[in-house]
Amino acid sequence: MGGGVAGVIKRAAGPEVDEEARRQAPIPVGSAILTSGGRTRYQAVIHAPTMPEPAMRIAPQNVARATRAALALADARGFASVAIPGMGTGVGGVAHADAAAMMIKAIRAFVPHALQTVVLVDVDPAMVQAWREALKDTTRLEKGQR
């Protein structure tokens, strides 16, 4: 687990979560793995990488692939809810608007069995605003508005 969101998780959850994730490496883009929640209050942490190697610039499609993988694993494990942070906008170099659009599109296209709630979380106000805009855009499109 390197920088960005992975680094935040490592610091919050503790080294045991990093060790659990490393035992399951490599994790290809478009796949996800599950570890314990470590020192967090969460049942588990889902790791869904956006880049094949640390510190790589990525295409926005990698954000969609990681989002779909995280949703699929949460659903397969029977989780009723999942929190997903913004992905790919730091080291990956994806614009907030592009990452948000990819994530919202992936979430809306996902057909869950157990998963009922997806919470988007981020400390970056630009990411939160990008999600708001992406939600407005997709809602307009669904209603046939421009």
C-alpha positions in Angstrom: 0.0 0.0 0.0 1.6 3.2 -1.2 0.5 6.8 -1.2 -2.9 8.4 -1.8 -5.9 6.6 -0.5 -3.9 3.4 0.1 -1.5 5.4 2.3 -4.4 6.9 4.3 -5.8 3.4 4.8 -2.5 2.0 5.9 -2.0 4.8 8.5 -5.5 4.4 9.9 -5.9 0.6 9.8 -2.4 -0.3 10.8 0.4 -2.4 9.4 -1.6 -5.7 9.7 -3.9 -4.5 6.9 -1.0 -3.7 4.7 0.5 -7.1 5.4 -2.8 -8.8 4.6 -3.0 -7.0 1.3 0.6 -7.7 0.4 0.0 -11.4 0.9 -2.7 -11.2 -1.8 -0.6 -9.2 -4.2 -0.4 -8.5 -7.0 -3.9 -7.2 -7.5 -4.6 -6.5 -11.1 -6.6 -3.3 -12.1 -10.2 -4.5 -12.4 -9.9 -6.8 -9.4 -10.4 -6.3 -5.7 -9.4 -8.0 -2.5 -10.7 -8.0 1.0 -8.7 -7.5 4.2 -9.8 -7.0 7.8 -10.6 -3.5 9.0 -7.5 -3.5 11.2 -7.6 -0.6 13.8 -10.6 1.1 12.0 -14.2 0.6 13.1 -15.0 -1.0 9.8 -15.6 -4.7 9.3 -13.3 -4.9 6.3 -11.3 -2.9 3.8 -11.7 -3.6 0.0 -8.6 -2.8 -2.0 -9.3 -2.0 -5.7 -6.2 -0.6 -7.4 -6.4 1.9 -10.2 -2.8 1.4 -11.4 -0.8 -1.6 -12.3 2.3 -0.3 -10.6 2.8 2.4 -7.9 3.1 6.0 -9.0 1.7 5.6 -12.5 -0.5 8.0 -14.5 -3.7 6.2 -15.4 -6.6 6.4 -17.8 -10.0 7.4 -16.4 -11.3 3.9 -17.4 -9.1 2.5 -14.6 -11.2 4.4 -12.1 -14.4 2.7 -13.5 -12.8 -0.7 -13.4 -11.7 -0.3 -9.8 -15.1 1.0 -8.8 -16.9 -2.0 -10.4 -14.5 -4.4 -8.7 -15.1 -2.9 -5.3 -18.8 -3.0 -5.8 -18.8 -6.5 -7.0 -16.7 -7.7 -4.1 -18.8 -5.9 -1.5 -21.9 -7.4 -3.0 -20.5 -10.9 -3.2 -19.5 -10.8 0.4 -23.1 -9.8 1.4 -22.3 -6.3 2.6 -25.3 -4.0 2.8 -23.2 -0.9 2.5 -19.8 0.2 1.2 -17.9 3.5 1.4 -15.8 4.4 -1.6 -13.3 7.3 -1.7 -12.3 9.2 -4.8 -9.8 7.3 -6.8 -7.2 8.1 -9.4 -7.1 11.9 -8.9 -3.8 12.1 -7.0 -0.8 10.3 -8.4 -3.0 8.8 -11.1 -3.5 12.2 -12.6 -7.2 11.8 -13.5 -9.2 15.0 -13.4 -11.7 15.1 -10.6 -14.6 15.5 -13.1 -13.5 12.5 -15.1 -13.0 10.3 -12.0 -16.4 11.3 -10.7 -18.1 10.6 -14.0 -16.5 7.2 -14.2 -17.4 6.3 -10.6 -21.0 7.5 -10.9 -21.5 5.7 -14.2 -20.1 2.5 -12.7 -22.3 2.8 -9.6 -25.4 3.4 -11.6 -24.8 0.5 -13.9 -24.1 -1.9 -11.1 -26.9 -4.4 -10.3 -26.6 -5.5 -6.7 -27.9 -8.5 -4.9 -27.1 -7.6 -1.3 -25.5 -4.2 -1.5 -28.0 -1.5 -0.7 -26.0 1.7 0.0 -22.9 3.2 -1.6 -21.4 6.2 0.2 -18.9 8.3 -1.6 -16.4 9.8 0.8 -13.5 12.2 0.4 -11.7 14.9 2.3 -11.0 16.8 -1.0 -13.8 19.3 -1.6 -13.0 19.3 -5.3 -13.8 15.5 -5.5 -17.0 16.0 -3.5 -18.0 18.8 -5.9 -17.1 16.7 -8.9 -19.4 13.9 -7.6 -22.2 16.4 -7.1 -21.8 17.6 -10.7 -21.6 14.1 -12.1 -24.8 13.1 -10.2 -26.6 16.2 -11.7 -25.4 15.4 -15.2 -26.5 11.7 -15.0 -29.8 12.6 -13.5 -30.4 15.1 -16.3 -29.6 12.5 -18.9 -31.9 10.0 -17.3 -34.7 12.5 -17.5 -33.9 13.3 -21.2 -32.7 16.9 -20.4 -29.6 18.6 -21.6 
